[in-house]
Amino acid sequence: MNIIVCIKQVPNTTDVKIDPVTNTLIREGVESVINPFDAYAIEEAVRLKERCGGKVTVLTMGPPQAENALREALALGCDEAVLVSDRKFAGSDTWATSYTLAAAIRKIGDFDVILCGKQASDGDTAQVGPGISAHLDIPQVTYVKKIEEISGTVAKVERMTEEGYDVVETPLPCLFTVVKEINTPRLPSLKGMMRAKSAKPLKWTAEDIEADPAALGLDGSPTRVIKIFTPEQRKGGEMLKGDTADISKELVELLKDLVI
């Protein structure tokens, strides 16, 4: 089974700075880590390999420093790594990002499953995974909490919902976005860290993946970030004390004052 896991390197802080011209994150000088939700995708990809055989290829789009995230994924059990990096990708929104990753996946070639974290901690859009499936024209199942069965042609998964979960059967190849309930990520082994240190991830440019220049970066992004700001901290709420009946009456009066 050939598994591709898409990851993103994100700032390891909530104190991020924004470029006033492009309204994009300034990543220079900020410690970066693998997007937390992607850690669950990496773990599930390695577990699938251990259960079904095959290999895991980890893929990311980002600046040269994103190679560090790929090496960490290799230390956790992934077999091959691909970094798609080019100045032409700068300013990509979720649509342009998913287009670029889909083009890289086509270059990688044969695959059965693509795994992504449900969303990135710096954007919280949850759009890139579904975007990849749209560009590749393959089925997708989002918010996967368990992969029950998987074979060469079909997978059965549990998809988390607000009320519980749905059991979904889908043909392969397909894309899953996973939630943290799916597993507990392992720590890297010494053997894995040594292998990752000497590994040489593939590095592809926009030309290498035969991407349409008009579909990349800011020019290929149909959405624009107009303003980014940190919300003001809310003040402490008012605590109501007493028995249930008195609290209910007082709460009703407070709500009336807010509404009227």
C-alpha positions in Angstrom: 0.0 0.0 0.0 1.3 3.4 -1.0 0.5 6.1 1.5 1.1 9.9 1.2 0.8 12.1 4.2 0.7 15.9 3.7 2.1 18.0 6.5 2.7 21.6 7.2 5.3 23.4 9.3 3.7 26.1 11.5 4.9 28.7 14.0 5.4 27.3 17.5 3.8 30.4 19.0 0.7 32.5 19.0 2.7 35.7 18.9 3.1 35.8 15.1 3.9 38.8 12.9 2.2 39.7 9.7 3.7 41.2 6.6 1.8 44.5 6.1 2.1 44.3 2.3 1.1 40.7 1.6 -0.8 40.1 4.8 1.0 36.7 5.1 2.9 35.3 8.1 6.5 36.3 8.7 8.2 33.1 9.5 11.8 34.2 9.7 13.2 34.0 13.2 10.2 32.1 14.6 10.5 28.6 15.9 8.5 26.2 13.7 7.0 22.7 14.4 4.9 20.1 12.6 1.3 21.2 12.6 -0.1 19.3 15.7 -3.0 17.7 13.8 -0.5 16.5 11.1 1.3 14.4 13.8 -1.8 12.2 14.0 -1.8 11.8 10.2 1.8 10.8 10.3 1.1 8.2 13.1 -1.9 6.8 11.3 0.1 6.5 8.0 2.9 4.6 9.8 0.3 2.3 11.5 -1.3 1.6 8.1 2.1 0.6 6.7 2.7 -1.7 9.7 -0.7 -3.3 9.2 -0.8 -3.5 5.4 2.8 -3.2 4.2 4.0 -0.7 1.6 5.6 2.7 2.1 4.8 6.2 3.5 5.8 9.3 1.6 5.7 12.6 3.6 5.0 15.7 1.5 5.1 19.4 2.4 5.1 22.7 0.6 7.1 25.5 2.2 10.3 27.4 2.5 13.7 25.5 2.7 13.5 25.3 6.5 10.4 23.0 6.2 12.9 20.3 5.5 13.3 20.0 9.3 9.6 19.0 9.6 10.2 16.3 6.9 13.2 14.9 8.8 11.1 14.7 12.0 8.4 12.7 10.0 11.1 10.4 8.7 12.3 9.8 12.3 8.7 8.8 13.2 8.6 6.1 10.6 7.9 7.6 7.2 10.0 6.2 4.3 10.5 9.0 1.8 10.2 12.8 2.0 9.4 15.5 -0.6 9.8 19.2 -0.1 8.0 21.4 -2.7 9.6 24.8 -2.4 9.7 27.8 -4.7 9.4 31.6 -4.3 6.5 31.3 -6.8 4.4 29.6 -4.0 4.7 32.6 -1.7 1.3 34.0 -0.6 -0.7 30.9 -1.6 -4.2 30.6 -0.2 -5.8 27.2 0.6 -6.8 26.7 -3.1 -3.4 27.5 -4.5 -1.8 25.4 -1.8 -4.0 22.4 -2.5 -3.3 22.8 -6.2 0.4 22.7 -5.7 0.3 19.7 -3.4 -2.0 17.9 -5.8 0.5 18.5 -8.6 3.3 17.1 -6.4 1.2 14.0 -5.7 0.7 13.4 -9.4 4.5 13.5 -9.8 5.0 11.1 -6.9 2.7 8.7 -8.8 0.8 5.7 -7.6 -0.9 6.0 -4.2 -3.8 4.3 -2.3 -4.4 6.7 0.5 -3.6 10.4 1.3 -3.7 11.4 4.9 -3.9 15.0 6.2 -4.5 16.6 9.6 -8.0 18.0 9.8 -6.7 21.6 9.8 -3.6 23.7 10.4 -3.1 25.6 13.7 -2.1 28.8 11.9 -5.0 29.0 9.5 -7.7 26.8 11.0 -9.6 26.6 7.6 -9.6 22.8 7.2 -9.7 23.4 3.4 -6.4 22.1 2.1 -7.2 18.4 2.4 -10.6 18.6 0.7 -8.9 20.9 -1.9 -6.4 18.3 -2.7 -9.1 15.7 -3.3 -11.0 18.1 -5.5 -7.9 18.7 -7.7 -7.1 15.0 -7.9 -10.8 14.1 -8.4 -10.8 11.4 -5.8 -13.2 10.6 -2.8 -12.6 12.2 0.5 -13.7 11.6 4.1 -13.1 14.3 6.6 -12.8 14.1 10.5 -11.8 10.5 10.5 -11.5 9.1 14.0 -10.9 5.4 13.1 -9.9 3.4 10.0 -11.8 0.2 10.6 -10.9 -1.8 7.5 -8.8 -1.2 4.5 -8.0 -3.3 1.5 -6.7 -2.8 -2.0 -9.9 -1.4 -3.3 -12.1 -0.3 -0.3 -11.8 1.4 3.1 -14.3 1.6 5.9 -13.8 4.4 8.4 -15.6 6.2 11.3 -16.2 9.9 10.7 -16.7 12.0 13.8 -19.8 14.2 14.0 -21.3 16.4 16.6 -23.8 13.7 17.6 -21.3 10.7 17.5 -19.9 9.2 14.3 -20.8 7.9 10.9 -19.5 4.7 9.4 -18.4 5.5 5.8 -17.2 3.1 3.1 -15.2 4.5 0.3 -13.3 3.2 -2.8 -9.6 3.7 -3.0 -7.6 5.8 -3.8 -9.1 8.4 -1.4 -8.1 11.1 1.0 -8.7 11.2 4.7 -8.4 14.1 7.1 -8.0 12.9 10.6 -8.8 14.1 14.1 -6.7 13.7 17.3 -9.0 11.0 18.6 -7.7 8.6 15.9 -4.5 7.6 17.8 -1.6 8.6 20.1 1.5 9.7 18.2 4.7 7.8 19.0 8.0 9.4 19.9 10.9 9.0 17.4 13.3 6.1 17.9 17.0 6.5 18.1 17.3 4.4 14.9 14.7 6.6 13.2 16.5 9.8 14.2 19.8 8.5 12.9 18.2 7.6 9.6 16.4 10.9 9.3 19.7 12.8 10.0 21.4 11.2 6.9 18.3 11.2 4.7 18.1 13.4 1.6 14.6 14.6 1.0 13.6 15.3 -2.6 13.3 19.0 -3.4 11.0 20.1 -6.2 10.3 23.5 -7.7 7.2 24.7 -9.5 8.8 23.6 -12.8 9.6 20.1 -11.5 5.9 19.4 -10.7 4.8 21.0 -14.0 2.5 23.5 -12.2 0.7 26.2 -14.1 2.3 29.6 -13.0 -1.0 31.3 -13.1 -2.3 28.9 -10.4 0.5 29.6 -7.9 1.1 32.0 -5.1 -0.9 35.2 -4.8 -1.7 35.3 -8.5 -3.3 31.8 -8.2 -5.2 32.6 -5.0 -8.9 33.5 -5.5 -9.0 34.8 -1.8 -7.2 37.6 -0.2 -6.5 38.3 3.5 -7.5 41.9 4.0 -6.8 42.2 7.7 -5.3 40.1 10.5 -5.4 41.0 14.1 -5.3 39.5 17.6 -8.6 39.7 19.3 -8.7 41.6 22.6 -8.8 39.5 25.7 -12.3 39.2 27.2 -12.8 40.4 30.7 -13.9 37.9 33.4 -17.5 37.0 33.4 -20.0 37.5 36.2 -20.6 34.6 38.5 -24.2 34.1 39.7 -24.7 32.4 43.1 -27.7 31.0 44.9 -30.2 28.3 44.3 -31.3 27.3 40.8 -34.6 29.1 40.8 -33.0 32.5 41.9 -30.1 32.1 39.4 -32.6 31.4 36.6 -34.6 34.5 37.3 -31.5 36.7 37.6 -30.1 35.3 34.3 -33.4 36.0 32.5 -33.3 39.6 33.7 -29.7 40.0 32.6 -30.4 38.6 29.2 -33.4 41.0 28.8 -31.1 43.9 29.4 -28.8 42.8 26.7 -31.5 42.1 24.1 -33.7 45.1 24.7 
